Amino acid sequence: MHTLLKASLAFIAMAALYAAAADLPVDEIMNRNFYAAKVKTLTYDATMILVNDKGQQRERKISGASRLQPDGIDVDLAIRFNFPADVNGTRFLQLQHADRDDDMWIYLPALKRSRRLVASNKRDSFVGSDFSYADILPPRPALFRNVLQRSEAMQGFDCYVIESSPQDDNLKHDLGYSRRVSWIRKDNFVELKVDYYDLGGQLFRTQSTADHKMVESEPQRWLALRRDMQDLQSGHKTSFTLDKVDTKQPVAARMFSAESLERD
């Protein structure tokens, strides 16, 4: 009887959660999606697999760190490529800004200097992968016109299907896509799939996520431990897997400066 009561209460709680979520405006859904992965502090080791149209694979090993800025909105992110030799020592730094363009730098060991990236670089390939720089820390939802298209099930989860179009042509050009369609889980607001349409309106990339893990409980924060990006025009694919994550270890502020990129 006790077990049955617990199960009934859990069902009622879940039903209430879905009922509340069903009444959310589309912009609120996208805001919750934006904040879903805003972890206070994070260090990780990751593996990136690049697959060409012939099925040939290249592996890269990465370490990274991020911290949520005091405003609770913006994130500082530092990434270092460790393997193989041709990318070893490559570093990327991004400092998000809610009120202006993000600051982005990349350090290339072969040149022995860092280079500042501009907004138009966001559409470029992230270190030769099928992800773009804009995919690393996605822009805030207020920069898009969001339309709820429908609800549907995907991978056993009830999802909102939302179309998002950049508010202005400059942003559209910087991002390199005219719109995107996202399948967002109703229970935790993490995206399961995102389709990207090029400036001509053709579907050209698809991102899928898996292995969602809750890493903070109050408020709930989630990480997708695996992301796959498929370039439908070239046949290339990149998978990004978080092998090890730590949300407890403090991250030193000195990691998030342009000067730090050139320190070994």
Secondary structure, 3 states (H helix, E strand, C coil): CHHHHHHHHHHHHHHHHHHHHHCCCHHHHHHHHHHCCCCCEEEEEEEEEEECCCCCEEEEEEEEEEEECCCCCCEEEEEEEEECCCCCCCEEEEECCCCCCCEEEEEECCCCEEEEECHHHHHCECCCCCCEHHHHCCCCHHHEEEEEEEEEEECCEEEEEEEEEECCHHHHHHHCCCEEEEEEECCCCCEEEEEEECCCCCEEEEEEEEEEEEEEECCEEEEEEEEEEEECCCCCEEEEEEEEEECCCCCCHHHCCHHHHHCC
